[in-house]
Amino acid sequence: MSDRREYEFEGTSPTIDDDAHVSRESTLVGDVRIEADASVWPGAVLRGDIAPVRIGRESHIGDNATIHAGVVGDQVMIAHGAVLNEVAIEDNSLVGFNATINTGVTIGEGSIVAAGTVLPEEYAVPADSFVRGIPARVTPLEETEINVEAVFTAYSSGDYTDLATRHDELFE
């Protein structure tokens, strides 16, 4: 039983891979494509009206996150409450709780955006960076004490895909 809110926009409807997990309490509008083993959790809004929304394989869009046009690569974690507007998030990256990523921003592969960070428009974050603050400051990950492997294993791995498979009722 699925009562997920999916809306066509100007002749284009959302497309969901059979192996993706999309909550019945999420909203998908227009040109949205969700790849295999990705998950979209309750309250998330993916709106592909001014440009497409693409969610890559094994990527996870947390509760109440909003993506208005943008590309999320493979194995990306978008945490609860994050707001992304016309952005590109490259593979193996993490966007923390309640982060705001404004129009035209690109987050380079393997980067971590800390919770609450605000990235200004048209900003390009290099690969393997740690981004934090308001406004955001960028530091190469190699200059931090962050255990990148542990972070990605905990938040953007098969463990989160497994969690989605255990929520049968949420993703019916």
RODO-2510 file (C-alpha; in nm, 4 decimals, decimal comma):
residues 172
     n   res          X          Y          Z
     1     m     0,0000     0,0000     0,0000
     2     s     0,1683     0,3195    -0,1153
     3     d     0,0223     0,6622    -0,0564
     4     r     0,3471     0,8415    -0,1391
     5     r     0,2859     1,1809    -0,2906
     6     e     0,4129     1,1718    -0,6473
     7     y     0,3199     1,4528    -0,8797
     8     e     0,3636     1,4945    -1,2520
     9     f     0,4934     1,8330    -1,3616
    10     e     0,4578     1,9459    -1,7222
    11     g     0,4347     1,5897    -1,8470
    12     t     0,7207     1,4412    -1,6434
    13     s     0,6669     1,2031    -1,3519
    14     p     0,9103     1,0720    -1,0905
    15     t     1,0915     0,7451    -1,1683
    16     i     1,1967     0,5099    -0,8894
    17     d     1,4176     0,2039    -0,9362
    18     d     1,2508    -0,1157    -0,8148
    19     d     1,5316    -0,1644    -0,5616
    20     a     1,5060     0,1852    -0,4097
    21     h     1,3260     0,2546    -0,0815
    22     v     1,1069     0,5647    -0,0904
    23     s     0,8891     0,6466     0,2089
    24     r     0,5195     0,6737     0,1509
    25     e     0,5436     0,9980     0,3500
    26     s     0,7813     1,1693     0,1077
    27     t     0,6913     1,4043    -0,1784
    28     l     0,8321     1,3708    -0,5305
    29     v     0,7501     1,6264    -0,7993
    30     g     0,8277     1,6186    -1,1704
    31     d     1,1632     1,5126    -1,3118
    32     v     1,2936     1,3026    -1,0213
    33     r     1,4976     0,9834    -1,0659
    34     i     1,5951     0,7594    -0,7734
    35     e     1,8490     0,4828    -0,8391
    36     a     1,8820     0,1336    -0,6886
    37     d     1,9434     0,0865    -0,3176
    38     a     1,8853     0,4565    -0,2481
    39     s     1,6452     0,5624     0,0246
    40     v     1,4207     0,8649     0,0707
    41     w     1,2871     0,8993     0,4247
    42     p     0,9652     1,0516     0,5668
    43     g     0,9029     1,4193     0,5078
    44     a     1,1665     1,4501     0,2357
    45     v     1,0717     1,6668    -0,0623
    46     l     1,2390     1,6169    -0,4008
    47     r     1,1191     1,8751    -0,6498
    48     g     1,2292     1,8455    -1,0106
    49     d     1,0403     2,1337    -1,1678
    50     i     1,2997     2,3939    -1,2710
    51     a     1,5638     2,1225    -1,3284
    52     p     1,5902     1,7479    -1,2622
    53     v     1,6589     1,5800    -0,9289
    54     r     1,8847     1,2757    -0,9526
    55     i     1,9561     1,0517    -0,6548
    56     g     2,2418     0,8071    -0,7153
    57     r     2,2845     0,4436    -0,6144
    58     e     2,3059     0,3745    -0,2420
    59     s     2,2438     0,7403    -0,1569
    60     h     2,0193     0,8327     0,1316
    61     i     1,7980     1,1376     0,1739
    62     g     1,7151     1,1870     0,5418
    63     d     1,3901     1,2823     0,7076
    64     n     1,2593     1,6296     0,6149
    65     a     1,5429     1,7057     0,3729
    66     t     1,4531     1,9191     0,0720
    67     i     1,6181     1,8987    -0,2677
    68     h     1,4913     2,1508    -0,5217
    69     a     1,6683     2,0605    -0,8444
    70     g     2,0053     1,8958    -0,8148
    71     v     2,2214     1,5923    -0,8604
    72     v     2,3200     1,3689    -0,5720
    73     g     2,5876     1,1185    -0,6723
    74     d     2,6354     0,7591    -0,5609
    75     q     2,6817     0,6674    -0,1952
    76     v     2,5932     1,0123    -0,0662
    77     m     2,4256     1,0790     0,2666
    78     i     2,2003     1,3835     0,2960
    79     a     2,1109     1,4095     0,6650
    80     h     1,7812     1,5096     0,8214
    81     g     1,6594     1,8616     0,7561
    82     a     1,9206     1,9565     0,4972
    83     v     1,8112     2,2024     0,2278
    84     l     1,9719     2,1846    -0,1168
    85     n     1,8769     2,4212    -0,3984
    86     e     2,0112     2,3631    -0,7518
    87     v     2,3282     2,1836    -0,6398
    88     a     2,5614     1,8990    -0,7311
    89     i     2,6824     1,6636    -0,4594
    90     e     2,9508     1,4317    -0,5931
    91     d     2,9974     1,0641    -0,4969
    92     n     3,0868     0,9466    -0,1469
    93     s     3,0003     1,2731     0,0259
    94     l     2,8033     1,3549     0,3376
    95     v     2,5850     1,6602     0,4057
    96     g     2,5082     1,7010     0,7769
    97     f     2,1888     1,7760     0,9666
    98     n     2,0182     2,1058     0,8781
    99     a     2,2909     2,2172     0,6383
   100     t     2,1873     2,4712     0,3745
   101     i     2,3490     2,4470     0,0338
   102     n     2,2538     2,7318    -0,1944
   103     t     2,2117     2,7662    -0,5701
   104     g     2,4991     2,6633    -0,7928
   105     v     2,7107     2,4936    -0,5259
   106     t     2,9148     2,1836    -0,6086
   107     i     3,0404     1,9588    -0,3295
   108     g     3,3461     1,7656    -0,4478
   109     e     3,3749     1,3892    -0,4185
   110     g     3,4518     1,2465    -0,0754
   111     s     3,3683     1,5651     0,1140
   112     i     3,1922     1,6162     0,4462
   113     v     2,9650     1,9142     0,5143
   114     a     2,9123     1,9595     0,8895
   115     a     2,5706     1,9957     1,0509
   116     g     2,4268     2,3464     1,0303
   117     t     2,6716     2,4671     0,7668
   118     v     2,5544     2,7344     0,5225
   119     l     2,7231     2,7425     0,1822
   120     p     2,6758     3,0624    -0,0227
   121     e     2,5679     3,0568    -0,3862
   122     e     2,7999     2,9435    -0,6655
   123     y     3,0611     2,7943    -0,4330
   124     a     3,2799     2,5016    -0,5472
   125     v     3,4045     2,2756    -0,2695
   126     p     3,7130     2,0763    -0,3750
   127     a     3,7135     1,6969    -0,3425
   128     d     3,8064     1,5507    -0,0038
   129     s     3,7177     1,8617     0,1944
   130     f     3,5647     1,9286     0,5353
   131     v     3,3175     2,2179     0,5266
   132     r     3,1758     2,3873     0,8364
   133     g     3,0345     2,7117     0,9679
   134     i     2,8187     3,0084     0,8735
   135     p     2,9357     3,1116     0,6237
   136     a     3,1183     2,7937     0,5391
   137     r     3,4929     2,7435     0,5764
   138     v     3,6646     2,4691     0,3782
   139     t     3,9557     2,2607     0,5073
   140     p     4,1198     1,9706     0,3243
   141     l     4,0206     1,6519     0,5089
   142     e     4,3861     1,5493     0,5349
   143     e     4,4408     1,8532     0,7607
   144     t     4,1744     1,7391     1,0083
   145     e     4,1597     1,4594     1,2614
   146     i     3,8417     1,3199     1,1053
   147     n     3,8453     0,9458     1,0460
   148     v     3,6888     0,9632     0,7018
   149     e     3,6575     0,5872     0,6611
   150     a     3,4688     0,5577     0,9906
   151     v     3,2329     0,8424     0,8981
   152     f     3,1451     0,6942     0,5598
   153     t     3,1122     0,3449     0,7008
   154     a     2,8715     0,4711     0,9655
   155     y     2,6587     0,7028     0,7530
   156     s     2,6862     0,6255     0,3842
   157     s     2,7377     0,2548     0,3568
   158     g     2,5344    -0,0578     0,3081
   159     d     2,4338    -0,0279     0,6746
   160     y     2,1920     0,2525     0,5889
   161     t     2,0579     0,0595     0,2904
   162     d     2,0040    -0,2348     0,5251
   163     l     1,8170    -0,0087     0,7675
   164     a     1,5781     0,0909     0,4887
   165     t     1,5049    -0,2760     0,4122
   166     r     1,4131    -0,3318     0,7778
   167     h     1,1423    -0,0607     0,7667
   168     d     0,8845    -0,2613     0,5716
   169     e     0,5823    -0,0486     0,6600
   170     l     0,7588     0,2815     0,5985
   171     f     0,8518     0,1898     0,2409
   172     e     0,5504    -0,0176     0,1296
***
